Each structure stands twice: as C-alpha cells, then as structure tokens.
Amino acid sequence: MDEPDSLTHFSPTGRARMVDVSAKPDGQRSATASGILRMRPETLERIRAGTLAKGNVLAVADVAAVMAAKHTPDLIPMCHPLTLSGVEVEFSEILTPDAEGCVGIQTRVTARCTGPTGVEMEALTAAAGALLTVYDMCKAIDRGMRIEHIQLEEKSGGKSGSWRRNEGDTPHD
C-alpha cells in the first residue's frame, strides 16, 4: 500500500500509471469545488438581464459543468471513469469590485458517486467547465475576463475521510 504522502500516480521506476483501485471497497464519495470568473460590471449586468445573443449564459454553463464532470477521465489521463450519482451546480454573484474594478460570478459544484475512488477531479473539472463556458459566451463583449481560484472546498468518503478548506487557507494547505 502507498504511503499517504506518496505520489501514487508513478510506478517505482518513475513511470506514470493509473492507480489500481480494485482492492478498495465502494463507498459514498462527495467533493465540492469552486471558482470565480472576474468581469466588468456591465458584463455581469448583461448576463443578469439575459441580453446576450448566445442565450441564457448560466443555464448553458450549468449543463457544461455536468458534461465536464462526466468527461473528466477523457481530459485527465490518470483519472478513473466513475459512475456519477449526482452533480449540483450553483452560481452566485460577486458584487464587490476587486482592485481592477471587476465583479464576478462564482460557481460551486458538488459531485457525488458510490465507488472505490473520490470525485475531487470531477468537481474541479466541472467548476472549470462552467466558468470557461461563461467566458466563451461573453468573450465578444469582455475579452479581459479572468478565471481565478479554482479549488477544492471539501471532500468526504474514502480512507482519508473528510477534508474541508478553512477560510484563510493558502492554496497549499
């Protein structure tokens, strides 16, 4: 068995590998990830008003998040294909401007499954997919948008148990 702090995606000879999870029992797993898309205030107003030519931006981004979660092993080479039991997507507005005067949209995505390995990568990929979709649908009016802080917020299940990001954690905590 691998040590808790070992890099399990490398063989003893240093070659990349998919970790063998066949001996691990199935368990209920959950992970929540978040991310922020910063934009000009007028871009957020157009999203809110539904006046973009491409349609309802957040409805499309919601579907994109679910699709991204389902396709995570197609994008991340060593990810195991999982049968997801649920993907929940939430969006909220960030109305306080940052130092550059940008406001934003934050997404939080929770992925769930019953299986031998966790769903952190599915939640993270879904958050990125949602925000990239908003960028794609709004880029004609605001190419300066930027994606920030895609991060795991919490996870539960598995041998390592539960983990939750504490407010003020630095990215490496």
C-alpha positions as CSV (number, residue, x, y, z in Angstrom):
1,M,0.0,0.0,0.0
2,D,1.2,3.5,-0.8
3,E,2.2,5.9,1.9
4,P,-0.3,8.8,2.5
5,D,2.1,11.5,1.2
6,S,3.5,9.4,-1.7
7,L,2.7,10.3,-5.3
8,T,0.7,7.2,-6.3
9,H,0.4,8.0,-10.0
10,F,4.1,7.0,-10.5
11,S,5.4,3.4,-10.6
12,P,8.5,2.5,-8.5
13,T,10.5,3.1,-11.7
14,G,9.0,6.6,-12.2
15,R,6.6,5.9,-15.0
16,A,3.1,7.3,-15.0
17,R,0.4,4.9,-14.1
18,M,-3.3,4.7,-13.2
19,V,-3.6,3.6,-9.6
20,D,-5.1,0.2,-9.2
21,V,-8.3,0.7,-7.0
22,S,-9.6,-2.9,-7.5
23,A,-9.0,-3.8,-3.9
24,K,-10.7,-0.7,-2.5
25,P,-14.3,-1.1,-1.3
26,D,-17.1,1.0,-2.8
27,G,-18.1,3.9,-0.6
28,Q,-20.2,7.1,-0.9
29,R,-17.9,9.9,-2.1
30,S,-18.6,13.6,-2.4
31,A,-16.5,16.6,-3.4
32,T,-17.2,20.3,-3.8
33,A,-15.1,22.7,-5.9
34,S,-15.4,26.4,-6.6
35,G,-14.1,29.0,-8.9
36,I,-14.6,32.6,-9.8
37,L,-14.8,34.4,-13.2
38,R,-14.0,38.1,-12.9
39,M,-15.5,40.5,-15.4
40,R,-16.5,44.1,-16.0
41,P,-19.7,45.2,-14.1
42,E,-21.5,45.8,-17.4
43,T,-20.8,42.2,-18.5
44,L,-22.4,40.8,-15.3
45,E,-25.4,43.1,-15.9
46,R,-25.9,41.7,-19.4
47,I,-25.7,38.1,-18.0
48,R,-28.3,39.0,-15.3
49,A,-30.5,40.8,-17.9
50,G,-30.3,37.9,-20.4
51,T,-29.4,40.2,-23.2
52,L,-26.5,38.3,-24.7
53,A,-27.1,36.9,-28.2
54,K,-26.0,33.4,-27.2
55,G,-28.8,33.0,-24.8
56,N,-29.1,32.1,-21.1
57,V,-25.5,32.0,-20.1
58,L,-25.8,30.4,-16.7
59,A,-28.3,27.7,-17.9
60,V,-25.7,26.7,-20.6
61,A,-22.9,26.8,-18.0
62,D,-24.9,24.6,-15.7
63,V,-25.2,21.9,-18.4
64,A,-21.5,22.4,-19.3
65,A,-20.5,21.7,-15.7
66,V,-22.4,18.4,-15.7
67,M,-20.9,17.4,-19.0
68,A,-17.4,18.3,-17.8
69,A,-17.8,16.2,-14.7
70,K,-19.0,13.2,-16.8
71,H,-16.0,13.6,-19.2
72,T,-13.2,14.1,-16.6
73,P,-11.4,10.9,-17.4
74,D,-11.3,11.9,-21.1
75,L,-9.3,15.1,-20.1
76,I,-7.2,14.0,-17.1
77,P,-5.1,11.0,-18.2
78,M,-4.9,9.0,-14.9
79,C,-8.5,9.6,-13.7
80,H,-10.7,6.6,-13.3
81,P,-14.0,6.6,-15.1
82,L,-16.7,6.9,-12.4
83,T,-20.5,6.5,-12.4
84,L,-21.6,9.8,-11.0
85,S,-24.8,9.7,-9.0
86,G,-25.2,13.5,-9.0
87,V,-23.7,16.8,-9.9
88,E,-25.1,20.0,-8.4
89,V,-24.1,23.4,-9.8
90,E,-24.7,26.8,-8.1
91,F,-23.8,30.3,-9.2
92,S,-23.6,33.4,-7.2
93,E,-22.7,37.0,-8.0
94,I,-19.7,38.8,-6.5
95,L,-20.8,42.4,-6.5
96,T,-17.8,43.9,-4.6
97,P,-15.3,45.1,-7.2
98,D,-11.7,43.9,-6.9
99,A,-8.7,46.3,-7.2
100,E,-9.3,46.4,-11.0
101,G,-13.0,47.3,-10.7
102,C,-14.1,43.8,-11.7
103,V,-17.1,42.0,-10.3
104,G,-17.7,38.3,-10.8
105,I,-19.6,35.1,-10.8
106,Q,-18.7,32.3,-8.5
107,T,-19.6,28.7,-9.1
108,R,-19.7,25.8,-6.6
109,V,-20.1,22.3,-7.9
110,T,-20.7,19.2,-5.9
111,A,-20.1,15.8,-7.5
112,R,-21.2,12.5,-5.8
113,C,-20.7,8.8,-6.6
114,T,-20.5,5.4,-5.0
115,G,-17.3,3.9,-5.9
116,P,-13.7,3.0,-4.9
117,T,-12.1,6.4,-5.5
118,G,-13.0,10.0,-5.0
119,V,-14.7,12.6,-7.2
120,E,-12.4,15.6,-6.5
121,M,-11.3,15.8,-10.1
122,E,-14.8,15.7,-11.4
123,A,-15.9,18.6,-9.2
124,L,-12.8,20.6,-10.1
125,T,-13.2,19.9,-13.9
126,A,-16.9,20.8,-13.6
127,A,-16.2,24.2,-12.0
128,A,-13.6,24.9,-14.7
129,G,-16.0,23.9,-17.4
130,A,-18.8,26.1,-16.1
131,L,-16.6,29.2,-15.9
132,L,-15.0,28.5,-19.3
133,T,-18.5,28.3,-20.8
134,V,-19.4,31.7,-19.3
135,Y,-16.2,33.1,-20.7
136,D,-17.0,31.6,-24.1
137,M,-20.5,33.1,-24.2
138,C,-19.3,36.5,-23.1
139,K,-16.0,36.9,-24.8
140,A,-17.4,39.1,-27.6
141,I,-18.1,41.8,-25.1
142,D,-15.4,41.3,-22.5
143,R,-12.2,39.5,-23.5
144,G,-10.4,40.7,-20.3
145,M,-12.4,38.3,-18.1
146,R,-10.2,36.1,-15.9
147,I,-10.8,32.8,-14.1
148,E,-9.5,32.7,-10.5
149,H,-9.2,30.3,-7.6
150,I,-10.5,27.0,-8.9
151,Q,-10.1,24.9,-5.8
152,L,-11.4,22.0,-3.8
153,E,-13.6,23.2,-1.0
154,E,-14.4,19.9,0.7
155,K,-14.5,16.2,0.2
156,S,-15.9,13.2,2.0
157,G,-15.6,9.5,1.9
158,G,-12.8,7.1,1.3
159,K,-9.9,6.0,3.5
160,S,-8.7,9.6,4.1
161,G,-12.1,10.6,5.3
162,S,-13.4,14.2,5.2
163,W,-11.5,17.4,4.4
164,R,-12.7,21.0,4.3
165,R,-10.9,24.1,3.3
166,N,-10.8,26.6,6.1
167,E,-11.3,30.3,5.5
168,G,-8.0,31.9,5.0
169,D,-6.2,28.7,3.9
170,T,-3.4,29.3,1.5
171,P,-3.6,27.3,-1.7
172,H,-1.1,24.7,-0.4
173,D,-3.0,24.0,2.9
